[in-house]
Amino acid sequence: MDFKVDIKENYIYDLDQELLNVLLIDHSTGLNIIWATDDYEERGFGYGFHDKITSELVTGTNGEVIKPRISKSEEERVNRVRNKAEVFTPAWICNKQNNLIDCAWFERKTSPFNKETEHGWKINSRSVSFSKKLKKTWKDYVSAARLEVSCGEAPYLCSRYDTVTGDAIPFMERIGLLDRKLRIVCENTDNKNDFLHYATIALQSTYGFDWQGDNVLLARENLLFTVIDAYKYKFQEDLSINHLVFFANIISWNIWQMDGIKYVVPDSCHEEANQPDLFGYAEKTPCPGCKYNDIKLHNGAYSIIMDWDNNRKIRYVDMIKEGVR
């Protein structure tokens, strides 16, 4: 599989139709992710705000519908900033912030992965070491939970390309949180079975959410192809379709669509009709969560994620501590 900054849905569909369908699933509703934006409505039926994104809408002659930010027109980018407050962070800033996370985890002042330069970084080519004094192993690093909120195309999780410049980044020079986990996996495994096992753990501990359906799909694609790149870097061959579908299923749970304030599927809260009176009039009442600003009372579809350690589904809102909004 050759490197592609813009991963075409037609390409995924040609690899395996089920693979694309898995990447479009919304586990919170049991249906597909929705567009959750009016940006595509001019295309007609199926492209409205609440319409589900199906493979037919993004493949075939519609194969150019979803594009990463760098491939969008200047007008589209400006509209996203103005209407959605969508701002993409340069890779060098993502690196600085991810380094802060790793400095805390490794209990050291500098990142073991790279040295920061002005608007860039220089990779540490030596294998990352885990001293006995640290009392944490490479396996602990791979399984450490990481979350990118309002993830867009997930530049903090995986840096296949710089979302601002569009420049491709070689696998060992990447700075995303999943990139770092997979680098550690590559450095500490020698056979395919071990790689696949720990790559699974790396994915299961990497999370992100976004409001807009196109971003959710792009983020999912970027995570999947990051694993593809890592496996090819390590073993000089492509993952099987069965492995791709397996990994895509994990990603479809861990990168999900959500209103980050209400913790429900975007715009799923609704008015409720009361019992009709003698004249058949039924007064409508607003969503209780919206009315009282209570995150536990919304009548929308609460976002569901997977607790992989215990193999159980949980509502994301139930993980929010009391008093946190």
N, C-alpha and C positions, 0 to 999 in steps of 0.2 A: 504494500500500500504506500504509494508515494505521498509525501507531505503536501498538505493543502491547508492554507490559511482559512479559506472559505470552504468549509466542508459542505458539499452539495448534498441535499436530501435525495436527489436522484442517484447519487453515488451510493448512499447508504441503502436505498431501496433496491438497487441492483445487487448489492452484496447479499441482502436478505430482507424480504418484505416484513417479516416478523420483527426484525431488529429495529426498523423505523417505528413500527407500531408500539413497541415497548418504550421507546424514547418519547412517545407522545402521551403515554398514560398519565392520568391524574389519580393517584391512589386514594385521595381524599373523597372523590366523588364516584370512583369506579368507572369513570368515563375518560375523556381526553382532556388535556389542558385546553384552556380557552385563549382567545387572542388577548382579551382584557385591554384592548386599545382600539381606537377608531382609525388608526393609521392605514388600515387595509380595506376599510369599508367601501371605498370607491371601486374595488375589484368586483363588488356585487355579492350575490348570494353565497353564504358560508363564511364571509370575511367580516361579519359584524362583531361588535365588542364581546357579546356573550356566546358567539359561535365557537364550537369545538374545532380545534386544529386537527384535521385528518390528513392521512398520507396523500389523498387525492388533491388536497388543496395546496400542497407544497412539492409535488413531484410532476413529472411529465412536462407539459408546457408551462406549469406553474413552478418549475424547479428553481427559478431565480427569485421567488417571492421573499424568502427569508434570507437576509444577508447580515454579516457582522457589521459593526459600526463603521469600520474602515472602508467597507464597500458601499455604504449608503451615500446618497448625494449630500451636498453641503446643506441643502434645504431640509432634508430629512433629519440630519444631525441637529440642526438649530431647533427644529420643531420638537425633537425629543427633549432637548435641554429646557426649552421654554414651557412645554406642556407637561412633561413628566419628571422634570428635575433630574434627568438622566445625565450623569457626569461620569466619564471614564477616566481611570487613573493610569498615568504612565507606568510602565513596568518598573522603572527605577524607584518610584515612590512605593509601589507595592513591595519591592524588595526591602526597602528601608523598614517598612512596618512589619513585614514578616520576620526580618532579622531581630526586631525587638522581641517578638514572641519566642524566637529560638534562643536569644540571649537569656531570657528568663528561664526557659526550660533547661538549658544546659548549664545555667548558673555561671555564666561567664560574661565578660564585657563586650566581646566581639563575636560575630557569627562564625560558626565552623564551616559554613557553606561558601561564603564569598567575602571579598573585601569591597566595601562601597567606594565608588569614585564619584566625581561630579557627574550627575545625570547618567549613572551607570554602575557597573560592578565588575570585579575581576574574580572569576571563579577559583575556589580552592580545589586544585586538581588531586590533592591527597584524599584518601578515604577518611570519612568523618569518624573520629574516635570517640569511644564511650568509656571514660575512666571508671575504675572501681570506686573512686571517691564520690562519683556522681550518684551511685546506687540506683541508676536507671540504665536499661540496656537499649539496644537498637530496636528490639521488639516493642519496648514501651513507647519509643518515639513513633513507630509505625502505627500503633494503636491509639495514640493520643487524639482526643476529639478536637476537630477544627471546624469552624463555621464561618461562612462569609454571608453577611446579611445584605439584602438588596444586591445580589451578586452580579446582575447583568450577565456578561459573557464569562464570568468567574475568573477575572485576572489575578485575584489573590490566591486562588486555588491552583490554577494551572496557567502557565505562561508559554503556550505554544507559539504565540506571537504577541507583540506589543499591541494592545487594543487601540492605542492612539496613533502610532506610526504605521502599523501593519507589518512591521519587520518580523520575519520568522526567527525563532530562537532555537538553537540546537539543544537536544535533550539535556545534556550534562551541564548546560549553562542556564537552565531555567530556574526560576526563583519562587514558583508557586508553592503553596503548602503541600498539595498533593505531589508536585514535582519532587519536593524534598523527601517525602516519604518513599517515593518510588526509587529515588537515587539510593537511599539507604537500603532498600530491598535489593537493588542491583549489586550493591557493594557487599552484601552479607549472605547472598544465596548463590549456589553453584549449579543447581539443576532446575528444570522447568516446573516440577511439582512444588518445590519450595517457593519459587518465585510466584506462582499462581496463588498459593496459599496466603502469602503475606501481602501480595497485591490486593487480594480480596479484603484483608483486614484494613489495609490502607484506605480503600474505597469506602468500606463500611464506617469508618471513623471520620469521613470528610463530608461536610454538609453545606448546603447553601439554598437560599430561596430568593425568588423575585416575583414581582407583580405581573409583569408582561409575559405572555406566552411565548413570544418569539425569543426573548432572552432566556427563558427556561430551557427551550429546546437547544439554543446555541450553547448554553452552559453544559447541558448534558452531553452534547456532542463533543465539546472540548475535553471533558473529563474522560469520555470513552476513548477518544483518540490519543489522549495522553498515556493511557495504559497501553494502547497499541504501540505507540512510539517507544515506550520503555521496554516492552517485550522484544521489539525488533532490535533495539539498541543492544540488548543483552544477548539475544540468541540469533540475530540476523535472519529471522523468519517472521511470518505473520501469525497472529492468533487465529485459531479456528473459529468458524461461525458460531459453534456451540459456546465457546468461551466468550465471544462478543455478546451474545444474547444474555449469558449469565451475568456478565459485568454490567450490561445495560440495565438489567433489572435492578441491581443494587443502586445504580445511579438514579434510576427513575424514582426510587424511594427517597434518596438522600438530597436530590436537587428538586425542590417542589415549588408549586405556585401558591403564593400567599400574600394577603394584605398584612404587611408587617406591623400594623397598628392594632388591627382587630383579630389577627391570627386565624382568619377564615379565607376561603377561596375569594378572590377579588369580586366585590359587588354582589355577593351572594346573600347578604342580609336583606330582609324584605318586610313589608307590612303584613300584618296578620288580620284577617277578618273576624270580628266578634260574632256572637250569635245574633241572627236577624231579629228585629223587633216585630211587633204585630203588623206593621205595614211592609215587611220584607226588606227593610233597610238594615244593612250590616255595616256598622262603623268599623273603620280600620285603625289599628294601632301600630305604631312604629316598632321596629326591632328593639326589644328591651335593652340589649347591650349598647346599641347606638344611643338610645334615649338617656340611659343612666351612666354612660361611659364606663361600663363594666365589662371587662374582657371575657368574663365567664358566662355572660347572659346573651350573647349574640345568637340569633336564630339562623345565621348563615351556616355554610358547610365548613366546620372546623378542619384545619389542615392536619393530616395524619402522617406521621413518619414511623420508621421502623427502629425499634430498640434491638439491634442485632445481637447484643450480648445475651439478652433474654428471649430473643426470637418472638417478640410481641409488638403489636401495633399500639402506638400511643398518640394522643392528641398533643400537638406542639404546645398548645396553650396550657396544658397541665404541667409543663415543665417550667412555666414562668413563676417566679417567686412572688409572693404576696407583696403588693405595693409597687411592683415594677410594671411600667407601661411601655 
